[in-house]
């Protein structure tokens, strides 16, 4: 990687790390369930959340009950990630006889477990975009559109598992892509890491197994296409990497539920959850076209209304498909999107409970980054316009409230097409009334809520100015020339 690209990538990382650490929202039931296990492991050395599930600050209904004890009903990957960071912090507290508040601890764990990995993934998105186009401005704007203009932004500052799973999946995709693009990645550690990332994604959100199958097919296609099918490196090393998180899941399930493939959902303590999750496959039935429509095209809740820049990603996929060199990557994006959409359309709670958007689709959002950089330059102004609208809308959400009451779902069939929007009918009124979520400006410096929005907007503006002013087309021209030589 050239030194200029390294500096630019570092700048992207610092920008996203700042944005993801400046804001913080409580994870509510979902986050409390996951963090309850984290606190139990580190503070008590056990797997039950008996001490946390009904306490102020960690109360949750997302819990399982088995043999008289309460456990998280969620996949444990994010809880273990948080425990990795909480253990030294908790020991330091004991050593210094200092006690952080629960709010402070949850803030730190949310950033290190969710926000920091998301910032790293954003850096990889930029690297990939520039690698393909040679244009740093186009790669930068596409990176911002995905990382700040989609649900990735609000759920990078909230302790859920979707975004972490998406980061792990994209990390594996990035490495697989590099196996074909760069000989520097043909190392044993890379093959091992691909398996480890995919296994860790499964341990964080079980339904992403369907995307893991897509990436596994892409992995073997890449190896066959580049004649790299060495059994030891191509099969054994990734399998060993995947076995580590999978073994942790099995050991946990045996220790808690006395069965290697049991899940917390099968032992839900909430009667309503238990009733619905016992239907179909863990609550997932046949695909529901109406739910697909609501999750994508309805203004109240739809993905393409809340992040309209993703419409350009669909166009980018079509352009990628026309270029045979990137047809496999286009297929990955298509399958990642439609597989999750179809799967969750059959879920009894497809809307995700108290959520402003179809949060179950978050793990596939990073795969929409590459198609954006394929938008031709003379059309790229559309990416800028739609990306700006997307970022503005996500900024409204991240500044106010991710958790929107789901009462509207019961009457969504009866309201007019533009009669309701989670962003404009719920989050925007909160913003206009200065009912903001927690952020550094308010918490640390006690500034006026409106003034607290100045730092993130200012930092975003300044870094964008740096990328736009210092624009050099030399790398883009060189890339085009190299591609032409390869085609000849």
N, C-alpha and C positions, 0 to 999 in steps of 0.2 A: 504494500500500500504506500502510495506517495505521501510525502510529509504534509502536503497541502490537504489531502483527503483526511489524514489523521487529525489535523487541526480542526477541520470542518466537522468531522465526526464527534470530536470532543466537545465542540461548541453545541452541537445538537444535543448531546448527552446532558450537558450542563443546563441547557434551556429546559429540557423535559424534566430533569431532576428538580429544577426549581419550581416548575409549574405543578409537579406532582407532590412536592413537599409543602408548597405554599397553602394549598387547600387540604382539608381533611373532613370527611363525613363519617359518622358512626355507622357501623355495619348492621345495626339493629339485630333482629333474631338470627339472621344468617351468619353475620360476622361474630356475634356473641357465642354462637354454637361452636364455631371453629376456634375462636380464641379461648373459649372455656377449656377445651382440650389442651391448648398451649399452656395455660396457667396451671392446669392440673399436673401436667408432665413436669414442668419446671419447679413449681412451688411445692407440690405434694408428692411427686414421684409416682403418680398413678394415672390410670386412664379414665377413671370415672369423673364426671363433671358435677358430682353431687353438691360440691361446695359453691358452685357458680351458676347453675342453671336457673335459680330462682332469686338471685341477688340483684340489687340495684346496680345497673351498669353492665351486668352480664346476663340479664334475664333473656331467656329464649324459649320458644315453643318448637324450635327445630332440634329436637332431641329424641333419643331412643331410650327405652327402658328395658332392661334385661336382668333377670335374677335380682330384682330389687334395687338396682343401681341405674343411674342416668348416664348416658353417653351422648356424644355428638352424633347426629344422624347424617352428617356430611362426610364426604371423602376427606381423608386426613392429610393430604399433601400440603395444603396451605397451613394447617396447624403445625406440622412438623417444620416447615420453613420458618414460621414465626418462632417456634421453640429454639431453633438454631440461633436466632438473634437475641431472644429473650433470656436464654441461660446466662451469657456473660453479663448482661445488663442487671439481671436479678442478683447475681453473685456480687457484682460491684455495689449494688444497693446495700446488701448485707455487710459488706466489708467497710463501707463508709458510713454506715448507720444513717442512710438517706432513704426516704421513701417517696418515690414519684407517685403522683395521683394516677388513678385508673385511666383517666382521660389522656394523660401524658403518655402512659405506657402504650395505650391503644394507638395513639398517634405515631409513636416511634415504630411500633411493629407494623403498622399499615404501610408506612413509607418503605422500610427496609424489605418487607416481604412482598409488597405489591408494587409500590411506586418505583423503587430502584430497579427491579427487573424490567418494568415497563419502559423506563428510560433507556436501559441497555438495548431492549428490543427496538426502540425508536432509532437508536444509533445504527443498528443493523439494517433497518429499513432504508436509512439514508445511504449507507454503504452499497446496498444492493441496487438502489435506484441510480446512483452515480456510476456504478460499475457497468450497468446496462446502457445508459444514455451518454455518459461522459459530460452531462450538463448538471452542474451543481445547483443551479437555481431551480430547475425542473425537479430534481431529486429532493431538494429542500422543501419546496411547496407541496409536493406529493406526501412527504413525511409529515408535515404539519397537518395536512388535510385528514390523514388517517389517525394520527396520534392525538390531535386536539379537536378534530371535527367529527368524531364518532363517539360511541359509548365508551371507547377505550379511556378517554379523559376522565369522566366522572367515576368510572369503576377502577381507575388507578389510584384514586384517593379514598376508596372505600374498601373495607376488608370483606371481599367475596372471593370465590375461587375461579370465576370465569376468566378474568383477565390474566391471572397467573397461568392458567392452563393455556390460554392463547399465546402467551409469551414463550412457554416451553415448546409448544407446537411450532411456532415460527422459528425458534432457534434451531430446531431439527431441520426445518425446511431450508433455512439459510445454509446450513452445513451441507445438506444434500446438493443444493445448487452449486456450491463451491467445489464439490467433488468433480463436477463436470467442467467448471470454469477455470479452476486454478490447481496446478500440480502441488502447490504448497500445502494443500489440505489433505493430501494422500498420506495420512499418518494414522498409526494405530489408535491414538487418543481420540481422533475425530470420529472414527467408526464406533468406538466405545461410547463417546458422548452422545452420538445420535440416538443410540438405544436407550441411554440413561434419560435423555430429555423426553423421549416418547413415553417411557415407563412412568416418569414423574408426572407428565401431563395426565395420564390415566389415573394416577393416585390422587390427583387434585380434583378432577371432574370426570366421573365414570362415563357419561355420554359421549365424551370426545373420542371414545374408542372408534367411532365411525370415521373420524378424520385421521386417526392414527392408521387405520387400514388404507386410507387414500395415500398418506405419506409413505407407508411401507411399499405400496405398489410403485410410487414415484421413485423411491430409493432404488429398488431393484431394476426398474426401467433405466435409470441413470447409469447404474453399473453395467448393465448389458450394452447400453448404447456406447459406452466408453471402454468396453472390454476390460472391466476391472473386477470380474467375478472370481476373486480368490476366496475360497471358502472360509479360511481362518479369519481374514480381515472383514469380509463382506457379511458373514453370517454369525460366526462365533463371537466376535468382539461386540457387535451391537446387542446380541442376545444376552451376553454377560452384563452389559450396561443396563438393559431393561430389567434384568432379574433382580437387581438391587432394590428399586422401589416396589416392584411386584412382590418380592419376598417380604418386605415390610408390611404391605397390605395384608398378606396371608397371615403373618404372625399376629398382627393386630386383631384380625377377625377371629382367629382361634382363641386368642387371649380374652377377647371381650364377648364374642357371640358363640364360641365353641364350634365354629364352622369356618373353613378356609375361604369360602366365597359368599359369606353372609354380608349384608349391608345394614347400616343403621336404619335405612328407610323401611326395611321389613319389620322393624320393632319400634315404629314411631309411637311416642307417648301421647301424641295428639290424636284423638279419635277420628277427627275429620281427615287428617293426613293419612292415617292408617287405612281408613275406608277406601279412599281414592287410590292410594298407592298399591293396594292389593289387587287392583284391576289391571288387566293387560300385563305388560312387562314393566313393573315398578311404576305403574300409573300411566304408561305410554300405550296408547291404542293405535288404531288405524289413522293414517294421515287425514287431516281435516283441511280441505281447501279454504274454508272460510277463515280459519285461524291463520293460514298462510297469508291471506289477503290483509288481515288486520295487522300482522307483524311486519308487513312490507309496504303496503300502498295506502293504508288508511291514515288520514291526517292526524287523528287522535293519538296514534301510537306507532305508526309505520316507520320502519328503518329508513326508507328513502325520502321521507318528509323531514325526519329529524336530522339526517345526514345526507342532503341531496347530492353532495359531491360523489357519493357512491354510485350514482347514475352514470357518471363518467367512467367509473371503474368497469361497469358492464360494457361500455363502449370499448374500453381498453382491452378487455378480454377478447372481444371480437377481432381487434387489430392484432393481438398476440396470436390468435388462432390462424390468421392469414400468413403469419411468419412462422414457417415450419420449425425454426430453431427454438422457439419458445412455446410451442404448442402443448408440450407436457405441463409446463407451469400454468398455462391457461386452464388446462383441464383440472389441475389441483385446485385453483381458485373456484372454478365452477362447482366441483364436487364438494368442496369444503362448505360452500354456501348452501347449496341445495340439500345436502345430506342433513345438516343441522336443522334447516328450515322444515324439511319434511318430517324429521324425527320428532321435533318439539311441537309441531302442529297437532300431533296426536296425544300430547301430554295433557292431563286433566287441568293443569294450571299453566297453560302455554304463555300467559301474560306475565308470569313471574311474580305474582303477588304485588306487594307495594313497590312498584318500579315505574320509572318514567318512560321506559322503552323496553323492547323485547330483549332483555338482558341475556337470555339463553343463547343468543346468536353471537355474543361477544367473542368466543374463542376463534371464530373464523374471520374476524374483521381484519386482522393483520395481513391476510392473504389478498386483500383488495389493494395493497400498496403498490405492488409491481405493475398491475394493469394501468394504474394512473400515469406512470412515467412513459407509457407507450402512446399517450395522446399526442398527436402532432402539434408542433409549436404553434401553428396558426389557429388551432382550436384550444390551446392551453388557457386562453383567457377565461374559458368556461370553467375550467378547474379552479382558477383563482376566484371567480365570482361565487361559484357554488361552495367552494372550500371556505370562503369568508363567512357565508351564511351558516354553514355547518359549525364552524368554530364559535360564532356568535351564539348559536343556539345551545351548544354544549357549555359555553361559558355561563349562560343563564342558569343552567342546571347545576353546574359545579359550584356556583356562587350561592345557591339557595338550598335545594333539596333533591336528592336522588330518589328518595322514597315517597312516591306519590300514591295516595289512597286508591285502591282498585275498585271503588264503588262504581266508577263509570263503566267498567267492564259489563256489569249486569244490564246496562241499558244502552250499550253501544249500538245495538241493532235499531234502536228507536230514535236516536239523535240524528240530526242532519250531518251531511258529509263534512262540513267545516264547522260544525257546532261546538266541537270540543277538541282541545289539544292539551296533553299533559304539560307541555312546555309553556304555552301561552295562556292557558286557563288556570294553571296551578303555580308553576314556578315563577313566571314573570310577575304576577301580582305580589309574590313574596319579595322579589327583587325591588319592585317599585315602592314597597313599604319598608325597605331596608331590613327585612328579616333574612339575614345572611347566614350561611353555614359558617363553621369555624374556619378561620384562616390566620396566618401568622401575624398579619397586620393588626387584627382585632385582639388576638390572644396575647401576643408579646408586647405590642406597643400601644394597645388600647386606642387606636386611631378611629376616626369616624368610619362607619361601615362603608360608605361610598368611597372615601379616600383609600380604604384598604384594597380596592381594586386597581389602584394606580400602578403599584409595583409589577404585577404580572403582565398587565397590558404594556407598560413601559419596556420591560425586558423583551417581550415578544416583538415589539416594534423595533427596538434597537438592533437585535440580532437579525431580524429580517432585512433591515437596512444594510447591514454588513454584507449579507449574501447578495443583495441586489446591486449594491454599488461596486463591489469587487468581483464582477462577473467576467470570466475569461472563457471564450469558446474553444480554446486550443485543444483541450482534452476531448471535447465533443467531435471536433473535426478529425482528430487522430483515431477515435473509435470508429467513426464512419468509414475512414480509409481502410482500417484493419478489417472491418466486416466485409468491405468490398473485395479485398484481397482473398479473404477466406472463401467467399462465394465463387470467385473465379477459379 
